Amino acid sequence: MSPFSSDLLQAALSQSDSEATASWKAWRGATDIQQAPWPELQFISMLNGTRLDQAKDATAILESAGCARSTLLGSAGSNLRALHLPAIRPISEIRLLIGRQDLGAADRALESHGWRRYGDFPKIEEMDWWTHLPYFGNGVPLYLHWRALNVAPDHAAACERQFRSGHGEIQAVGTSFRILSPGLALLEAVAPRSDSKGVDVIPWQAEAALITSSEIDWKQWTAMAARFCPTAIDRISELGALGVDFPLLPKPSSRLHWPRGLAGSARALRRRIGLWANRMRAAGGD
């Protein structure tokens, strides 16, 4: 880390609000964040801010419409879990996780309160292929998820059940937010994501480093990652190589997993191939 970068980031942590914000903007304007060295990314974790007021309003709208409790996803959830307070860098969006059965009521409630939806409302048969609906209101994007990860349709229902199984509660800005358990939060943080151009992106390494690993059952986590997002296991290894206190995890099996309903066809195909190979060997005299 250059002395200039170090001074700016430390100033952003220690100065008054207005001075801290100026120091952050000065560092951010002079830095290609995708190329920032790991020591600087560790500072960024402490500067990670949230849009908690907008998230508070959105969750209240959903609950008033009769929806079950929503869960705060993404950078806002990671920061709130780690720091218990908002900070100077605004998160680019709000991400909330709800049950798919509440999506219709949530959509109507949000639009009635000025949140504009982009795109069509999904048909029932499309729900396993999509993960969220995008909205915009109050100057901020809102992504309303019914599934936290983009998984194969065959795993969609199981993934949704998994992310409903572990939560915590934390108090901030006069309300109680539901957040993911550490293991689920880590899987969400290291899963591949598509970042919009022009968004102030904090790399996934910094997001994941905010999560306390001591509360994670790594055997269960590895099985969950292998099912829903195998590349997450490689990313944990990458974090370990950077010095983050995560264990070395076994690689997932490379054996081909056929989707449900095709497994029987796969077995039949393998038997046919085996019979064909035996016949060819017999015909050739081998």
Secondary structure as UniProt FT lines:
FT   HELIX           3..14
FT   HELIX           17..29
FT   HELIX           33..35
FT   HELIX           38..47
FT   HELIX           52..64
FT   TURN            65..66
FT   STRAND          71..72
FT   HELIX           74..83
FT   STRAND          94..97
FT   HELIX           100..102
FT   HELIX           103..112
FT   TURN            113..114
FT   STRAND          116..117
FT   HELIX           124..126
FT   TURN            127..129
FT   STRAND          132..137
FT   TURN            138..139
FT   STRAND          140..145
FT   HELIX           153..155
FT   HELIX           156..163
FT   STRAND          167..172
FT   TURN            173..174
FT   STRAND          175..180
FT   HELIX           182..190
FT   TURN            197..198
FT   HELIX           204..209
FT   HELIX           213..215
FT   HELIX           218..228
FT   HELIX           231..241
FT   TURN            242..243
FT   TURN            260..262
FT   HELIX           263..284
//
